[in-house]
Amino acid sequence: MYYYMYYYYYYYYYYYYYYYYYYYYYYYFYYYYYYYYFYYYYYYYYYYYYYYYYYYYYYYYYYYYYYYYYYYYNYYYYYYYFYYYYYYYYYYYYYYFYYYYYN
């Protein structure tokens, strides 16, 4: 009788601790699994938005300065263009009247 009871309790505690450690490591595994999962998930989206705004502002300032210098140089382009033709006609009429006056 004691012999059977001994094995009964032996197997009882054996399976008890077996399932205990089984579920322990089971939840332990899933805990760290989801921990690292959300960690890399957060890490991924953090750098995703980081580079997203980085390139957003990069292109923003790129086009800003592009149009800025575009209009800036066009302004001076038309300015010298006007300047050039102004003096062109100025000397043209100058020599015209000079020729007309002295001839």
C-alpha angles and dihedrals in degrees: 000000000000089000093059093042090053092055091041092058091039093058091039093059091037093059091038093059091038093059091038093059091037093060091038093059090038093060091037090057095047092045092059091037092060091037093059091037093059090038093059090038090058091041092052096050093042092060091037092060091038093059091038093060091037093059091038092059091038093059091038093059091038093059091038093058091038093059091038093058090037093060092035094057092040089055091055091040092058090041093058090039090057091042092052095051092042092059091038092060091038093059091038093059091038093058091038093057091039091055092042093048098048096039 
